[in-house]
């Protein structure tokens, strides 16, 4: 039997991207795993987090390392605090998460298969690790652009109030 290489990643390795005002560090991408999975560190500032969305073909799981986020779906609202775990199964559950606290939240996210990482690479803006850019203005043109890119990656985006009306 020949030795099999393991994957190691240093603490600051992987590109950091500003995505909707959050900062996501791509720890492991689908390019590195043959599309099997991707691992992402998510820094979510106060009032940050993605709006309602769904991705039918992806299992998305989060472990809350620091802070808290409020996770909403069509069936529940859950405040995920440090040490909590959230798993969104494949099938297309509409969900969102928002940091409603006064401090930055840090999440470890794994998606199976990979794909969200490529979506983030296409819509994100490179930033220095741990820094934030303001969330982009969501005018009609930007909404159409995001919808188009999201569709390409098997995602569906919903209006901001979809889960709170």
C-alpha positions in Angstrom: 0.0 0.0 0.0 1.4 3.4 -0.9 1.2 6.4 1.3 -1.7 8.8 0.8 -1.1 12.5 1.2 -3.3 14.4 3.7 -4.4 18.0 3.3 -3.2 20.6 5.7 -4.1 24.3 5.7 -2.4 27.0 7.8 -4.5 29.4 9.8 -4.5 32.3 7.2 -4.3 30.2 4.0 -7.1 30.5 1.4 -8.4 33.6 -0.2 -10.7 35.9 1.7 -13.7 37.4 -0.2 -16.2 40.0 0.7 -19.6 38.5 -0.1 -22.7 40.6 0.7 -20.8 42.5 3.4 -19.5 39.3 5.1 -16.0 38.0 4.7 -15.6 34.4 3.6 -12.2 32.6 3.7 -12.1 29.6 1.3 -10.2 27.1 3.3 -10.6 24.2 0.9 -12.3 24.6 -2.5 -14.0 22.2 -4.9 -11.0 22.6 -7.2 -8.9 21.0 -4.4 -11.3 18.2 -3.5 -12.4 17.2 -7.0 -15.8 18.8 -6.3 -16.5 16.6 -3.3 -16.8 19.4 -0.8 -15.7 22.9 0.2 -14.9 24.3 3.6 -15.4 28.0 4.3 -14.7 30.2 7.4 -17.4 32.9 7.5 -17.0 36.2 9.4 -20.4 37.8 9.7 -20.5 41.4 11.1 -23.4 42.7 13.1 -26.5 42.9 10.9 -24.6 40.8 8.2 -25.6 37.5 6.6 -27.1 36.4 3.3 -30.7 36.9 2.5 -33.2 34.0 1.9 -31.9 31.5 -0.6 -32.1 27.8 -1.5 -29.8 25.3 -3.2 -31.5 22.0 -3.8 -28.4 20.0 -4.7 -26.1 21.0 -1.8 -25.9 20.0 1.9 -24.7 23.0 3.9 -23.6 22.7 7.5 -22.4 25.3 9.9 -20.6 25.1 13.3 -20.7 28.4 15.2 -17.2 29.1 16.5 -17.8 32.6 17.9 -20.9 34.8 18.4 -24.3 33.9 17.1 -26.6 34.1 14.1 -30.3 33.8 13.7 -31.1 31.0 11.2 -34.5 31.3 9.5 -36.3 28.8 7.3 -39.9 28.3 6.2 -40.3 25.9 9.2 -38.4 27.5 12.0 -36.3 30.3 13.5 -33.2 29.2 15.6 -30.6 31.3 17.3 -27.3 29.5 16.8 -24.9 30.4 19.5 -21.2 29.5 20.0 -21.0 25.7 19.9 -24.2 25.2 17.9 -24.5 23.2 14.7 -26.9 23.8 11.9 -27.4 21.5 8.9 -29.4 22.4 5.8 -30.2 19.2 3.9 -30.3 18.9 0.2 -33.7 19.5 -1.3 -34.1 23.2 -1.5 -35.1 24.5 1.9 -35.3 28.3 1.8 -33.1 29.6 4.5 -31.1 32.6 5.7 -28.9 33.6 8.6 -28.3 37.0 10.1 -26.1 38.3 12.9 -28.5 40.2 15.0 -26.0 40.7 17.8 -23.5 43.5 18.4 -20.3 41.4 17.8 -18.9 39.6 14.8 -19.9 35.9 14.4 -17.5 33.3 13.1 -18.8 30.2 11.4 -17.2 27.1 10.0 -19.2 26.0 6.9 -18.9 22.8 4.9 -20.8 22.3 1.7 -21.3 18.9 0.0 -20.7 18.8 -2.9 -18.6 21.9 -3.6 -20.2 24.7 -5.6 -21.0 27.5 -3.2 -17.3 28.3 -3.1 -17.2 28.9 -6.8 -20.3 31.1 -6.5 -18.6 33.1 -3.8 -15.5 33.4 -6.0 -17.6 34.8 -8.8 -19.6 37.3 -6.9 -17.1 38.2 -4.1 -14.4 40.8 -3.9 -10.9 39.9 -2.6 -10.2 41.4 0.8 -7.5 41.1 3.4 -8.2 38.4 5.9 -10.5 39.6 8.7 -11.5 42.8 7.0 -15.0 43.9 5.8 -16.3 45.8 2.9 -19.8 47.4 3.1 -22.6 45.3 1.7 -23.3 46.3 -1.9 -26.4 48.4 -2.7 -29.0 46.0 -4.0 -30.6 48.0 -6.8 -32.4 46.2 -9.6 -29.3 45.8 -11.8 -27.3 44.2 -8.9 -30.3 41.9 -8.0 -30.6 40.7 -11.6 -26.8 40.1 -11.8 -26.8 38.1 -8.6 -29.9 36.1 -9.7 -28.2 35.2 -12.9 -25.0 34.1 -11.3 -26.9 32.2 -8.5 -28.9 30.3 -11.1 -25.6 29.2 -12.8 -24.6 27.6 -9.5 -27.9 25.9 -8.7 -29.1 28.6 -6.3 -32.3 30.4 -6.0 -32.5 33.9 -4.3 -35.6 35.2 -2.6 -36.8 38.7 -1.5 -35.2 39.9 1.7 -38.6 39.7 3.6 -39.5 36.2 2.3 -39.0 34.5 5.7 -40.2 37.3 7.9 -43.5 38.5 6.4 
